Amino acid sequence: MIEPDKPSKKKDHIKFDEEEALRLQVKFDEEDRLAREKAQQVEEANIAWDDIQAKIDADYQLAERLQAQEQQELTIKEKSTLFVQLLEKRKKHFAAKIAEEKRNRPPIRAQ
């Protein structure tokens, strides 16, 4: 007896469906793997960028501190220069005052 074509077609169709499901599963697994790799690359790039940004921020803060320190040192130098100039002016003033007092003092007479 000859078997009808229908069961054969049904078996072929089931086999085809199973193969197609397996092929789609492999395809989805590959796409999922690629998506995870891409997400990991993006995350690594973001981490790298965060590291770079942190270094830039640290450098900026260091530059600000150094600039503030230099300005403070300059201010100290300016203050010391002004102080020295003030001392010299006072020294000249008192020297002139003492000289003027000596000139205006009556001479000491010997007795």
C-alpha atoms as one frame of an Amber mdcrd trajectory, in Angstrom:
protein
   0.000   0.000   0.000   1.202   3.525  -0.793   1.107   6.098   1.919  -0.590
   9.303   1.062   1.433  12.463   0.438  -0.240  14.401   3.208   1.528  12.785
   6.157   4.824  13.236   4.396   4.051  16.843   3.720   3.014  17.264   7.318
   6.286  15.749   8.540   8.241  17.917   6.115   6.336  20.957   7.286   7.004
  20.127  10.957  10.692  19.523  10.178  10.843  22.784   8.252   9.168  24.622
  11.154  11.634  23.117  13.631  14.599  24.070  11.428  13.192  27.566  10.929
  12.620  27.939  14.680  16.212  26.808  15.324  17.535  29.175  12.662  15.540
  32.073  14.146  16.698  31.172  17.656  20.334  31.220  16.486  19.715  34.530
  14.724  18.082  36.063  17.829  20.859  34.716  20.047  23.455  36.293  17.743
  21.575  39.606  17.701  21.267  39.477  21.486  24.987  38.770  21.832  25.815
  41.650  19.477  23.475  43.967  21.411  25.134  43.006  24.715  28.604  43.572
  23.211  27.520  46.960  21.862  26.039  47.901  25.243  29.259  46.850  26.951
  31.327  48.914  24.502  29.115  51.931  25.151  29.432  51.408  28.894  33.220
  51.094  28.620  33.330  54.245  26.488  31.216  56.061  29.090  33.488  54.854
  31.888  36.531  55.977  29.900  34.908  59.351  29.294  34.048  59.645  32.990
  37.698  58.912  33.831  38.879  61.539  31.366  36.355  64.054  32.698  37.465
  63.327  36.271  41.093  63.930  35.279  40.158  67.173  33.533  38.231  68.308
  36.621  41.144  67.401  38.907  43.592  69.279  36.656  41.292  72.303  36.604
  41.000  72.328  40.385  44.771  71.974  40.742  45.305  74.861  38.325  42.871
  77.008  40.295  44.621  76.215  43.579  48.046  76.941  42.094  46.806  80.186
  40.609  45.292  81.237  43.926  48.515  80.319  45.702  50.588  82.300  43.181
  48.295  85.286  43.617  48.618  85.015  47.371  52.412  84.830  47.105  52.399
  87.807  44.773  50.257  89.679  47.230  52.705  88.834  50.014  55.594  90.027
  47.847  53.738  93.216  47.015  52.953  93.775  50.681  56.558  93.200  51.700
  57.747  95.594  48.976  55.295  98.245  50.145  56.328  97.629  53.747  60.002
  98.090  52.862  59.171 101.295  50.989  57.181 102.541  53.960  60.041 101.761
  56.335  62.486 103.633  54.091  60.178 106.662  53.942  59.741 106.657  57.740
  63.501 106.285  58.185  64.111 109.269  55.894  61.370 111.256  57.609  62.756
 110.677  61.099  66.325 111.281  59.910  65.185 114.602  58.435  63.275 115.439
  61.614  66.292 114.665  63.805  68.506 116.725  61.499  66.065 119.621  61.664
  65.907 119.426  65.457  69.695 119.486  65.611  69.749 122.555  63.403  67.080
 124.329  65.424  68.629 123.492  68.797  70.593 126.228  70.357  74.271 125.497
  70.523  75.548 124.122  73.774  77.742 126.673  75.512  80.589 125.508  77.539
  80.760 126.995  80.944
